[in-house]
């Protein structure tokens, strides 16, 4: 579950987050410390915003991938943390890993499968940019 400024979900970068991404852009542009072949980002607003800021420093066009996301909160999206807990309780990933955190949300088990599947797809070359097959 993501908790950005006390809320569940992703409302985009905060003003501080924008400044931090711009500083990272400047550092990467100056140092050239990363020579990347590809830049893949989740479709969450803060990830897209961050990638759009740093991509020019790497000379890359970001590829958006909807499977590279945090646990999807479903109806809990945008709720203050306390409201989320009052409505849906505190997730117990150890005892109930397949219980969604909220209606229309993911369970921990679904999230782990999503992440593993996305990483397998990327590492095994199931992207148009990949040289592996």
BALOBA-1460 file (C-alpha; in Angstrom, 3 decimals):
// residues 133
<rec num="1" residu="x" x="0.000" y="0.000" z="0.000"/>
<rec num="2" residu="x" x="1.342" y="3.397" z="-0.900"/>
<rec num="3" residu="x" x="1.074" y="6.191" z="1.618"/>
<rec num="4" residu="x" x="1.904" y="9.510" z="0.038"/>
<rec num="5" residu="x" x="1.323" y="12.460" z="2.372"/>
<rec num="6" residu="x" x="-1.011" y="10.380" z="4.519"/>
<rec num="7" residu="x" x="-3.185" y="9.125" z="1.647"/>
<rec num="8" residu="x" x="-3.580" y="5.762" z="-0.044"/>
<rec num="9" residu="x" x="-2.643" y="5.733" z="-3.714"/>
<rec num="10" residu="x" x="-0.855" y="8.186" z="-5.942"/>
<rec num="11" residu="x" x="-1.763" y="11.821" z="-6.381"/>
<rec num="12" residu="x" x="1.396" y="12.671" z="-8.295"/>
<rec num="13" residu="x" x="4.624" y="14.306" z="-7.206"/>
<rec num="14" residu="x" x="4.608" y="16.776" z="-4.362"/>
<rec num="15" residu="x" x="6.378" y="20.107" z="-4.893"/>
<rec num="16" residu="x" x="9.378" y="18.630" z="-3.042"/>
<rec num="17" residu="x" x="9.254" y="15.545" z="-5.280"/>
<rec num="18" residu="x" x="9.403" y="17.757" z="-8.369"/>
<rec num="19" residu="x" x="12.460" y="19.558" z="-7.009"/>
<rec num="20" residu="x" x="14.124" y="16.234" z="-6.174"/>
<rec num="21" residu="x" x="13.453" y="14.866" z="-9.678"/>
<rec num="22" residu="x" x="14.847" y="18.051" z="-11.243"/>
<rec num="23" residu="x" x="17.984" y="17.728" z="-9.097"/>
<rec num="24" residu="x" x="18.351" y="14.113" z="-10.209"/>
<rec num="25" residu="x" x="17.989" y="15.225" z="-13.835"/>
<rec num="26" residu="x" x="20.708" y="17.833" z="-13.343"/>
<rec num="27" residu="x" x="23.021" y="15.336" z="-11.657"/>
<rec num="28" residu="x" x="22.528" y="12.677" z="-14.342"/>
<rec num="29" residu="x" x="23.029" y="15.226" z="-17.105"/>
<rec num="30" residu="x" x="26.244" y="16.503" z="-15.500"/>
<rec num="31" residu="x" x="27.836" y="13.225" z="-14.422"/>
<rec num="32" residu="x" x="26.614" y="10.827" z="-17.133"/>
<rec num="33" residu="x" x="26.890" y="8.187" z="-14.380"/>
<rec num="34" residu="x" x="24.114" y="6.098" z="-15.920"/>
<rec num="35" residu="x" x="24.322" y="4.890" z="-19.510"/>
<rec num="36" residu="x" x="20.905" y="3.308" z="-19.922"/>
<rec num="37" residu="x" x="19.534" y="1.589" z="-22.988"/>
<rec num="38" residu="x" x="15.924" y="1.879" z="-21.927"/>
<rec num="39" residu="x" x="13.809" y="3.716" z="-19.383"/>
<rec num="40" residu="x" x="10.690" y="1.851" z="-18.238"/>
<rec num="41" residu="x" x="8.204" y="3.394" z="-15.835"/>
<rec num="42" residu="x" x="4.949" y="2.510" z="-14.201"/>
<rec num="43" residu="x" x="1.859" y="4.425" z="-15.219"/>
<rec num="44" residu="x" x="1.353" y="5.849" z="-11.732"/>
<rec num="45" residu="x" x="1.294" y="9.658" z="-11.949"/>
<rec num="46" residu="x" x="4.350" y="10.256" z="-9.754"/>
<rec num="47" residu="x" x="6.393" y="7.691" z="-11.676"/>
<rec num="48" residu="x" x="5.440" y="9.210" z="-15.032"/>
<rec num="49" residu="x" x="6.198" y="12.722" z="-13.769"/>
<rec num="50" residu="x" x="9.588" y="11.649" z="-12.428"/>
<rec num="51" residu="x" x="10.467" y="9.850" z="-15.639"/>
<rec num="52" residu="x" x="9.430" y="12.800" z="-17.798"/>
<rec num="53" residu="x" x="11.758" y="15.018" z="-15.781"/>
<rec num="54" residu="x" x="14.824" y="12.745" z="-15.858"/>
<rec num="55" residu="x" x="14.437" y="11.171" z="-19.331"/>
<rec num="56" residu="x" x="16.081" y="14.075" z="-21.205"/>
<rec num="57" residu="x" x="19.222" y="13.678" z="-19.082"/>
<rec num="58" residu="x" x="19.463" y="10.070" z="-20.256"/>
<rec num="59" residu="x" x="18.477" y="10.836" z="-23.854"/>
<rec num="60" residu="x" x="15.685" y="8.273" z="-23.694"/>
<rec num="61" residu="x" x="11.983" y="8.151" z="-24.400"/>
<rec num="62" residu="x" x="10.204" y="6.480" z="-21.470"/>
<rec num="63" residu="x" x="8.245" y="3.283" z="-22.029"/>
<rec num="64" residu="x" x="5.143" y="3.122" z="-19.845"/>
<rec num="65" residu="x" x="4.291" y="-0.261" z="-18.382"/>
<rec num="66" residu="x" x="1.033" y="-0.677" z="-16.482"/>
<rec num="67" residu="x" x="2.325" y="-3.801" z="-14.721"/>
<rec num="68" residu="x" x="5.109" y="-1.888" z="-12.963"/>
<rec num="69" residu="x" x="3.008" y="-0.489" z="-10.176"/>
<rec num="70" residu="x" x="2.622" y="-0.643" z="-6.476"/>
<rec num="71" residu="x" x="-0.196" y="-2.633" z="-4.956"/>
<rec num="72" residu="x" x="-3.390" y="-1.294" z="-6.499"/>
<rec num="73" residu="x" x="-5.658" y="0.009" z="-3.734"/>
<rec num="74" residu="x" x="-9.014" y="-0.186" z="-5.566"/>
<rec num="75" residu="x" x="-11.737" y="1.750" z="-3.732"/>
<rec num="76" residu="x" x="-9.189" y="2.840" z="-1.134"/>
<rec num="77" residu="x" x="-7.508" y="5.094" z="-3.730"/>
<rec num="78" residu="x" x="-7.128" y="8.619" z="-2.402"/>
<rec num="79" residu="x" x="-8.428" y="7.896" z="1.099"/>
<rec num="80" residu="x" x="-6.638" y="9.309" z="4.104"/>
<rec num="81" residu="x" x="-4.795" y="6.465" z="5.844"/>
<rec num="82" residu="x" x="-7.030" y="6.583" z="8.932"/>
<rec num="83" residu="x" x="-10.205" y="6.470" z="6.817"/>
<rec num="84" residu="x" x="-8.761" y="3.498" z="4.941"/>
<rec num="85" residu="x" x="-8.047" y="1.693" z="8.222"/>
<rec num="86" residu="x" x="-11.487" y="2.534" z="9.623"/>
<rec num="87" residu="x" x="-13.242" y="1.152" z="6.520"/>
<rec num="88" residu="x" x="-11.070" y="-1.790" z="5.586"/>
<rec num="89" residu="x" x="-8.813" y="-2.510" z="8.551"/>
<rec num="90" residu="x" x="-5.062" y="-2.971" z="8.456"/>
<rec num="91" residu="x" x="-3.968" y="-5.551" z="5.860"/>
<rec num="92" residu="x" x="-2.349" y="-8.656" z="7.334"/>
<rec num="93" residu="x" x="-0.169" y="-9.854" z="4.474"/>
<rec num="94" residu="x" x="1.264" y="-12.754" z="6.502"/>
<rec num="95" residu="x" x="-2.021" y="-14.351" z="7.566"/>
<rec num="96" residu="x" x="-4.253" y="-13.384" z="4.615"/>
<rec num="97" residu="x" x="-2.021" y="-12.765" z="1.591"/>
<rec num="98" residu="x" x="-4.859" y="-13.332" z="-0.891"/>
<rec num="99" residu="x" x="-7.364" y="-10.946" z="0.671"/>
<rec num="100" residu="x" x="-7.651" y="-7.697" z="-1.347"/>
<rec num="101" residu="x" x="-6.803" y="-4.635" z="0.742"/>
<rec num="102" residu="x" x="-10.096" y="-3.024" z="-0.335"/>
<rec num="103" residu="x" x="-12.888" y="-3.760" z="-2.811"/>
<rec num="104" residu="x" x="-11.548" y="-3.705" z="-6.383"/>
<rec num="105" residu="x" x="-8.004" y="-3.638" z="-4.945"/>
<rec num="106" residu="x" x="-5.232" y="-6.197" z="-5.109"/>
<rec num="107" residu="x" x="-4.116" y="-8.711" z="-2.542"/>
<rec num="108" residu="x" x="-0.463" y="-9.148" z="-1.625"/>
<rec num="109" residu="x" x="-0.435" y="-12.420" z="-3.588"/>
<rec num="110" residu="x" x="-1.781" y="-10.734" z="-6.722"/>
<rec num="111" residu="x" x="0.755" y="-7.952" z="-6.375"/>
<rec num="112" residu="x" x="3.689" y="-10.377" z="-6.033"/>
<rec num="113" residu="x" x="2.541" y="-12.292" z="-9.122"/>
<rec num="114" residu="x" x="2.192" y="-9.035" z="-11.073"/>
<rec num="115" residu="x" x="5.711" y="-7.912" z="-10.129"/>
<rec num="116" residu="x" x="7.293" y="-11.296" z="-10.857"/>
<rec num="117" residu="x" x="5.518" y="-11.508" z="-14.230"/>
<rec num="118" residu="x" x="6.615" y="-8.000" z="-15.221"/>
<rec num="119" residu="x" x="10.233" y="-8.641" z="-14.225"/>
<rec num="120" residu="x" x="10.270" y="-11.953" z="-16.079"/>
<rec num="121" residu="x" x="8.893" y="-10.250" z="-19.191"/>
<rec num="122" residu="x" x="11.525" y="-7.518" z="-19.025"/>
<rec num="123" residu="x" x="14.483" y="-9.774" z="-18.209"/>
<rec num="124" residu="x" x="13.592" y="-12.385" z="-20.819"/>
<rec num="125" residu="x" x="13.294" y="-9.861" z="-23.592"/>
<rec num="126" residu="x" x="9.589" y="-9.601" z="-24.240"/>
<rec num="127" residu="x" x="9.961" y="-5.927" z="-25.108"/>
<rec num="128" residu="x" x="10.567" y="-4.549" z="-28.590"/>
<rec num="129" residu="x" x="13.883" y="-2.978" z="-27.481"/>
<rec num="130" residu="x" x="15.325" y="-6.203" z="-26.163"/>
<rec num="131" residu="x" x="18.187" y="-8.068" z="-27.794"/>
<rec num="132" residu="x" x="17.401" y="-11.249" z="-25.829"/>
<rec num="133" residu="x" x="14.775" y="-13.745" z="-26.938"/>
